[in-house]
Amino acid sequence: MSDAAQPTAAEVRAAAEAVKTALDRHLAAVEGRSGEDDPAVYEAFNQLAAAAEVYDELLYDRYDEVTPFEIPGTDDSLPPYTGPEEPNAVSVLIRRDYAVAEPQRLLAQAQRVEAAVGDGTGTEASATIHGALGILFDEFEADEIASRPKEFGLEEGDSTLWVTAADETAEPGSWLEAPFEQVDPQRVVCRFDVSAVFDDEINDELDDIDEVDEAEEEIEDDLDPDLDADLDEDEDLEALEADR
């Protein structure tokens, strides 16, 4: 980052003061909470997280220093559900990310589709990546592409699905221009996330388990074989005494 783009010392100090204020507000909300799912506590929590994140970024940009705080992401949890107990309608919001891993495969698939359903205009939209994407997502259902992305030269990234409750269905065409702008987190009935981050966490846990297993095996290998023999003899004697 250039010197001109760096935050000033005063800006860093102001961000620190904002964190202190957010801390006081959060503590006051917790002390005065009205129940387990008090929305005031949730709001104060988010304000504190946002203030801490700003301070962390400015501190790093100005002084190349970090804080010991781990700022929780908004994806980790949802606010308490406040929608209708018996929704009359639901909206399903889906986002899937892909990397264009094999551009030539993507182009080849689009060219096959274009050749099969071409209108003879010779526009050759499949000659560009964005044109090829338009052809494939127009020809195939999004779920079909998601079920076999490698065939289209794509590599899966993160994905999420949110089910939100509504009092009634929206008017036709009312949200098509901005389909994701008016999502109320407190009306999310359920959500399902897929991310490589979760796979990494699982792998770390498996590595920890493997380390424990290896340690146990080393302990067993280090045991005195004479001690094992003595234990076996004691078990034999106990069996004989029981027979008598």
N, C-alpha and C positions, 0 to 999 in steps of 0.2 A: 504494500500500500504506500502511495506517495505521501510526502509530508503534508501536501495541500489537502489531502483527503482525510488525514487523521483527525479524530475528535480532539477538542481542547481539554485541558485539565479541568476547566470549569464544567464542561459537559459530563465528564466522568464523575466529578463530585456531585453534580445534580442527580445523576443516575443512582449514585450511592444513597443519596438522601431519599430518593423515590423508593428504594428498597426498604429503608428504615420505616418510611410511612406505611408501605404495604405490609410490613411485618406487624406493625401496631394494629392495622385494620384487621388483619387475619386473626390475630390473637383475640381482639375484641369480638369478632364474629364467632370464634370458637367458644369463648366464655359465655356468650349470650345466645348460643344456638338453641333453636326451638324444637329440634328433633334430630334423629340420625341423618336425615337427608335434607337438612336446612339449605335452601338455595343461597342464602346469604353467605354461608361458609364456602360453598362451591365458588361463588363469584369472587370472594376474597382470595381464595386459593389461586384462581386463575390470574388475578391481578398481581399477586405476589410472584407467581411463576414468570409472568411477562416482564415485570420490573427487574427480576433477577437476571433474566436472559439478556435484557438490554444492557444492564450493568456489566455482565460478563463479556459481552461483545465489545463494548467501549473500552473496558479495562485492557482487553487483549490488544485492540487496535492502537491504543495510546501507549501502553507500557509493556506490551508483549508479556502480559501476566494473566494468569487464570484464577478462578475462584474454586473452592472445594465443593461447590454445590453441583448436584446433578439435577438439571432442569427437566422435570417430567414432561413428556410429550402429550399433546391433547388426545392422541390415539389410545393412550393407556386406559382411559376410563370415559364414561359418559355421565352427564348429570342425571339426577333422579328423573324418572319418567313422570311426566305430568299430563300426558295425552288422555284421550277418552278411554274408559275402561272397556268399552265395546266399540271399537272403531268401525265406522261405516265404510271406510275406504283405506287403502294402503298404497304407498308409493315405494318402489324398489329402486334404489340408487346404486349403480354399479360403476366401478372404475377398475380398469385393468391396464397395466403398463407393459409395454413390450420394447425390447431393443431389436433393431434391424440387424440381426446377426449375420445373415447371408443375403446381401442385396441381389445377387444374381439369381438365386432361387426365387426370391420374391418377384423379380421382374419376369422370370420364366413362367411362373404360375399365372401372373396377370396376363401375359401374352397368350397363354393357352385359352384363358377365358375370353379374351378379346377376339381371338380368332374364331371361337365357337359362337359367340353372340354378336360379333361385329356388325355394324350397320353399313359398312362399306364406305365410310366417310374418309378413312385413311388418317384420322387424327392421331392414332398411335399413342393414346394416353399412357399405355404401359411402358413407354420409353423412359419415364421418370419414376423415382421412388414414390413421390407423393401421388402421382397418377396411378401407379400400380396399387398403392394402398386403397385408393378410392374405388378401384375396380373390384378388388378382392372383398372389401367389407360391404360392397353393394351386392355382390354375387352370393356371398356366404353369410350365414348367420354368425353373430359375434360368438355365440356359445360353441359353434362348430370350430371356429378358428382357435378358440381357447382350448378346445379338446386336443388339437394337434397343431400347435403353433410352429413346430420345426418344419413341417411340410411347406409352410409359407415363408420360410426364412426368418422367422421371428424367435425371440428368446423371451420367456416369461420374466416379468418383474413383479413388483408388489401388486396386490389386488385387494379390493374391499367391496363388501356388499352391505348396504344399510336398508333395513325395512322400517319405514316411518308410518305412523298412524295419522289418519285425517278424519275430520268430522263428515266430510262429503267429498266426492270426486271433483276435481278441478274442471273449470270450463274448457271445452276443446280449444286447443291452441293457446291457452293463457300463459303457459310457462315455457313454450318451446324455444324462445329466444335466449332464455337464461335458466336452464333446467336445474342447476344446482345452487342457485344463489339464496333461495329462501328456505333452506333446510333448518328446522328447529331441532337442535340436539336433544331437547327434552321430550320430543315426540318419537325418538328412535326406539322402536320395540326391541330390535336385536341387530347385531352386526357380526360380520364374519370377515376376518382379516387373514391374508396369506402373504408372508414375507420371508425372504431369505434370512432376516434377522432371527426369526424363530428357529430356523434350522441351525443357525450358528449356536444359539443357546442350547439346543438339544445336543449338538455335537460336543459342546463344552461339558455338559453334564455327563455324557457318555465317556468322555476322556477322564473325568474325575473318577467315575466308577471303575474304569480300566486301571487307573493308578492304584485304587484301593485293592482291587483284585491282585495286581502284581505285588503289592506290598504284603498281602496275606500269603501269597505263594512263597515269597522270599522268607517269611517267618517260618512257614512249614518246612522249607528246605533247610533252614538253620537249626531246626530242632535236633537234639542229640538222638541218634538212632538207638543208642543203648537205653535211653529213657523210654522210647517207644516199645522196646522189647520188654522192659520191666513192667510197663503198663499192661502189655498183653499177658504176661505171666500172672499178674494180679487178677486179671479178668478170668483166666482159666481156673485159678484157685477158688475164686468166688463161685464159679459154676459148679465145681466139685463139691464144695460145702453145701450148696443148695440141693444137690442130688442126694447127699446123705440125709 
